[in-house]
Amino acid sequence: MNNDILILGNQYLHMMTIKQPNSNHCFVCGRGNPYGLRLKFYETTPGEVVVEYTVPEQFQGYPGVVHGGVVAAILDEVTGRTQMGGYPPRFMFTARLNIRYRKNVPIGEPLKIIGRAGVSRETTATATGQIFGPDGDLLAEAEAVLVNVPEAIVDNVDLEALGWKVDPD
Protein backbone atom coordinates (compact mmCIF):
# COMPACT_ATOMS: atom_id res chain seq x y z
CA MET A 1 0.00 0.00 0.00
CA ASN A 2 1.27 3.43 -0.94
CA ASN A 3 0.27 6.43 1.16
CA ASP A 4 0.82 9.81 -0.45
CA ILE A 5 -0.16 13.31 0.57
CA LEU A 6 -1.68 15.55 -2.06
CA ILE A 7 -1.51 19.26 -1.28
CA LEU A 8 -4.46 21.12 -2.79
CA GLY A 9 -4.29 24.80 -1.92
CA ASN A 10 -4.04 24.75 1.85
CA GLN A 11 -5.77 21.35 2.16
CA TYR A 12 -3.91 18.11 2.70
CA LEU A 13 -5.57 15.05 1.22
CA HIS A 14 -4.43 11.58 2.23
CA MET A 15 -4.33 9.29 -0.81
CA MET A 16 -4.21 5.53 -0.46
CA THR A 17 -3.28 3.28 -3.35
CA ILE A 18 -4.09 -0.41 -3.04
CA LYS A 19 -3.11 -2.76 -5.84
CA GLN A 20 -5.96 -5.06 -6.83
CA PRO A 21 -5.47 -8.78 -7.49
CA ASN A 22 -5.09 -10.15 -11.01
CA SER A 23 -5.86 -13.60 -12.33
CA ASN A 24 -3.75 -15.80 -14.58
CA HIS A 25 -5.71 -15.94 -17.83
CA CYS A 26 -7.98 -12.87 -18.07
CA PHE A 27 -7.47 -11.06 -21.40
CA VAL A 28 -7.29 -7.66 -19.71
CA CYS A 29 -5.54 -8.36 -16.37
CA GLY A 30 -4.13 -11.88 -16.71
CA ARG A 31 -0.45 -11.85 -15.92
CA GLY A 32 -0.07 -15.35 -17.40
CA ASN A 33 -1.92 -14.60 -20.65
CA PRO A 34 0.73 -14.12 -23.37
CA TYR A 35 -1.89 -12.57 -25.69
CA GLY A 36 -3.47 -10.23 -23.13
CA LEU A 37 -3.04 -6.65 -22.02
CA ARG A 38 -1.76 -7.42 -18.48
CA LEU A 39 -3.15 -4.23 -16.92
CA LYS A 40 -2.47 -3.53 -13.24
CA PHE A 41 -5.35 -1.94 -11.34
CA TYR A 42 -5.00 0.27 -8.28
CA GLU A 43 -7.81 1.35 -5.96
CA THR A 44 -7.15 4.97 -5.04
CA THR A 45 -10.28 5.45 -2.93
CA PRO A 46 -13.21 3.09 -2.29
CA GLY A 47 -14.99 2.76 -5.61
CA GLU A 48 -12.27 4.38 -7.72
CA VAL A 49 -9.76 2.39 -9.74
CA VAL A 50 -6.85 3.82 -11.76
CA VAL A 51 -4.55 2.30 -14.37
CA GLU A 52 -1.61 3.83 -16.17
CA TYR A 53 -0.90 1.93 -19.37
CA THR A 54 0.74 2.20 -22.77
CA VAL A 55 -0.99 -0.01 -25.33
CA PRO A 56 1.52 -1.96 -27.46
CA GLU A 57 1.23 -2.03 -31.25
CA GLN A 58 -0.13 -5.58 -31.52
CA PHE A 59 -3.48 -4.19 -30.29
CA GLN A 60 -3.89 -1.59 -33.01
CA GLY A 61 -6.76 -1.28 -35.46
CA TYR A 62 -5.77 1.43 -37.89
CA PRO A 63 -2.07 2.34 -37.83
CA GLY A 64 -1.24 4.09 -34.56
CA VAL A 65 -4.75 3.64 -33.13
CA VAL A 66 -5.92 1.13 -30.50
CA HIS A 67 -8.57 -1.24 -31.86
CA GLY A 68 -12.03 -0.21 -30.66
CA GLY A 69 -12.69 -3.69 -29.26
CA VAL A 70 -9.60 -3.40 -27.08
CA VAL A 71 -10.76 0.02 -25.88
CA ALA A 72 -14.12 -1.60 -25.01
CA ALA A 73 -12.39 -4.44 -23.14
CA ILE A 74 -10.36 -1.96 -21.08
CA LEU A 75 -13.44 0.08 -20.19
CA ASP A 76 -15.39 -3.10 -19.38
CA GLU A 77 -12.72 -4.26 -16.94
CA VAL A 78 -12.16 -0.92 -15.22
CA THR A 79 -15.88 -0.37 -14.64
CA GLY A 80 -16.34 -3.84 -13.16
CA ARG A 81 -13.36 -3.43 -10.87
CA THR A 82 -14.88 -0.37 -9.23
CA GLN A 83 -17.27 -2.69 -7.40
CA MET A 84 -14.69 -5.36 -6.57
CA GLY A 85 -13.08 -3.97 -3.40
CA GLY A 86 -12.77 -6.11 -0.30
CA TYR A 87 -12.37 -9.82 0.29
CA PRO A 88 -13.90 -11.89 -1.00
CA PRO A 89 -14.21 -9.68 -4.06
CA ARG A 90 -17.59 -8.82 -5.53
CA PHE A 91 -17.56 -10.40 -8.98
CA MET A 92 -20.00 -8.96 -11.49
CA PHE A 93 -20.99 -9.49 -15.13
CA THR A 94 -21.45 -6.54 -17.44
CA ALA A 95 -25.11 -6.39 -18.43
CA ARG A 96 -24.76 -3.23 -20.51
CA LEU A 97 -21.77 -1.17 -21.61
CA ASN A 98 -22.38 2.11 -23.43
CA ILE A 99 -19.19 3.50 -24.94
CA ARG A 100 -18.51 6.88 -26.44
CA TYR A 101 -15.36 7.02 -28.53
CA ARG A 102 -14.42 10.70 -28.48
CA LYS A 103 -10.95 10.64 -30.08
CA ASN A 104 -8.56 7.99 -31.34
CA VAL A 105 -6.82 6.13 -28.52
CA PRO A 106 -3.13 6.09 -29.50
CA ILE A 107 -0.80 3.11 -29.57
CA GLY A 108 2.49 3.59 -27.73
CA GLU A 109 1.40 6.63 -25.70
CA PRO A 110 0.89 6.71 -21.91
CA LEU A 111 -2.80 6.55 -20.99
CA LYS A 112 -4.63 7.07 -17.73
CA ILE A 113 -7.70 4.92 -17.22
CA ILE A 114 -10.13 5.69 -14.41
CA GLY A 115 -13.16 3.76 -13.22
CA ARG A 116 -15.67 5.11 -10.71
CA ALA A 117 -18.44 3.24 -8.94
CA GLY A 118 -21.97 4.51 -9.27
CA VAL A 119 -25.06 3.28 -7.49
CA SER A 120 -24.64 -0.11 -5.80
CA ARG A 121 -27.64 -2.27 -5.00
CA GLU A 122 -27.93 -5.81 -3.67
CA THR A 123 -27.60 -7.54 -7.06
CA THR A 124 -26.76 -4.72 -9.48
CA ALA A 125 -24.51 -1.70 -9.73
CA THR A 126 -23.48 1.04 -12.11
CA ALA A 127 -20.06 2.44 -12.91
CA THR A 128 -18.28 4.75 -15.32
CA GLY A 129 -14.91 4.49 -17.00
CA GLN A 130 -12.73 6.97 -18.84
CA ILE A 131 -9.53 6.81 -20.88
CA PHE A 132 -7.38 9.93 -20.97
CA GLY A 133 -4.49 10.62 -23.35
CA PRO A 134 -1.01 11.86 -22.46
CA ASP A 135 -2.21 15.49 -22.62
CA GLY A 136 -5.22 14.82 -20.40
CA ASP A 137 -7.73 14.72 -23.27
CA LEU A 138 -10.75 12.47 -22.76
CA LEU A 139 -10.45 9.84 -25.48
CA ALA A 140 -13.19 7.34 -24.61
CA GLU A 141 -15.74 6.86 -21.87
CA ALA A 142 -18.28 4.27 -20.80
CA GLU A 143 -21.27 3.77 -18.56
CA ALA A 144 -21.84 0.23 -17.30
CA VAL A 145 -24.66 -1.68 -15.67
CA LEU A 146 -23.28 -4.61 -13.70
CA VAL A 147 -25.00 -7.70 -12.29
CA ASN A 148 -23.67 -9.97 -9.53
CA VAL A 149 -22.25 -13.30 -10.61
CA PRO A 150 -24.72 -15.81 -9.11
CA GLU A 151 -23.78 -17.02 -5.61
CA ALA A 152 -23.84 -20.66 -6.77
CA ILE A 153 -21.00 -19.85 -9.17
CA VAL A 154 -19.03 -17.63 -6.78
CA ASP A 155 -19.26 -20.21 -3.99
CA ASN A 156 -17.59 -22.77 -6.27
CA VAL A 157 -14.78 -20.52 -7.50
CA ASP A 158 -11.34 -21.45 -6.23
CA LEU A 159 -9.59 -18.08 -6.23
CA GLU A 160 -6.22 -19.72 -5.67
CA ALA A 161 -6.70 -21.97 -8.71
CA LEU A 162 -7.55 -18.88 -10.78
CA GLY A 163 -4.25 -17.38 -9.70
CA TRP A 164 -6.21 -14.55 -8.05
CA LYS A 165 -3.58 -12.64 -6.11
CA VAL A 166 -1.75 -9.36 -5.79
CA ASP A 167 1.67 -9.48 -7.41
CA PRO A 168 4.42 -7.10 -6.36
CA ASP A 169 5.17 -4.28 -8.82
C-alpha positions, 0 to 999 in steps of 0.5 A: 500500500502506498500512502501519499499526501496531495496538497491542494491549496491549503488542504492536505488530502491523504491518498491511499493506493491499493493494488488489486489482485489479477488472475492468470488468464484474463485477457485484460488483467491476466499476468499469465496470458501471453496474448493479453493486455496485463493491466495492473489496477490500483484502488485509489479510494473506495470505488475508484480504480486507476490504471496507467498503461501504454498499449503496445502495437499488436493491439492496433486497429488502424495504424497508430490507433488502439482497436475499438474492441480493445478500448471496449475491453479496457473500459469493461474491466475498469468499470467492473473493478470499481465494485470489486473492493474487499475480500472476498471480491464482488464479482459482477458481469457486465449487463450493458456497456455504453461507450462513447469514442471521443478521439482515437486512442493512440498506440504507444502513448501513456494513458490514464484509465479511471473507473468510478463506482456509481449506485450499488444495490444488492444484485446490481450496480453502475459504474463509469470508466474513462480513458485519458491521453497523455495530454489529459484529453478524454479519449473514450468513456463508458457507462456500465450496468453490472450484475452480480455473478450468481452465488452458486458460481461464486461459492464454487470458485477457487480463487487460488486456482484462478491465480487470483492474487496481488503481485508485487510491482 
